[in-house]
Amino acid sequence: MKLYTYFRSSAAFRVRIALNLKGLTYETVPVHLARSGGEQHQATYRALNPASLVPTLDDEGLVLTQSLAIIEYLDETHPQPSLLPGSPADRARIRAIANAIACDIHPINNLRVLQYLQRELRADEVARNAWYRHWIEVGLTAVEAMLSDDVRTGEFCHGDTPSLADCCLVPQVFNARRFNCPLDAYPNVVRITERCEALEAFCLASPANQPDAE
Ligand SMILES: N[C@@H](CCC(=O)N[C@@H](CS)C(=O)NCC(=O)O)C(=O)O
């Protein structure tokens, strides 16, 4: 398998965690999101991923996009350890936490949104950081409530094994820390993130441990 990735991309980080949890080896193909106007916009990459976003997974010629779809594909093709375990209700909760991050927080703080704020709306760095931190606060407040109000929360977001939800949580917290967002109001988010970070699969997937890290 080949993973088109960028070390700091949280969507690619999710897939790297899933690949590691499953014990799957893969080749890293770096796509630099900032260099040369963004390599994700080059025609050769756009032919693989029409949205010009990372990650893209090439599984022996089968090209897959969208991190959550990729992780579900990996989970179906390599079922153990399951990243969507349990009953339909369990899986719905895991997907709800994952989507609260991947659909409700991440897209509005993505690079191209921040670039649009800067280039088209002339928002300065202070304003862009305020935007970023605001949507982190709104989103993580919801995630914290989902975790604290439910007995199914365990060592990890759902029970005592890592799931799709944890694959999404850890990269989002990495982003929050990078932008100096206060995390004191989210004790479950922080506790679960630290529990995940103690695992090799998460550690090896982290931005600092990527071959394209700067
Ligand atoms: N929904 C997509 C989001 C992918 C995404 O937004 N990737 C970011 C990096 S985390 C990206 O490629 N950004 C490039 C840009 O904004 O130009 C997924 O989950 O794969």
The ligand as an ORCA input file, in Angstrom:
! r2SCAN-3c Opt
* xyz 0 1
  N     -12.470     14.979      4.567
  C     -11.117     14.815      4.141
  C     -10.313     15.990      4.598
  C      -8.898     15.946      4.076
  C      -8.179     17.245      4.357
  O      -8.807     18.283      4.621
  N      -6.844     17.207      4.301
  C      -6.078     18.405      4.538
  C      -4.923     18.122      5.460
  S      -5.469     17.640      7.052
  C      -5.544     18.930      3.233
  O      -5.152     18.163      2.382
  N      -5.496     20.253      3.073
  C      -4.962     20.862      1.908
  C      -5.592     22.190      1.626
  O      -6.395     22.680      2.439
  O      -5.250     22.750      0.582
  C     -10.561     13.515      4.716
  O     -10.985     13.139      5.811
  O      -9.725     12.861      4.067
*
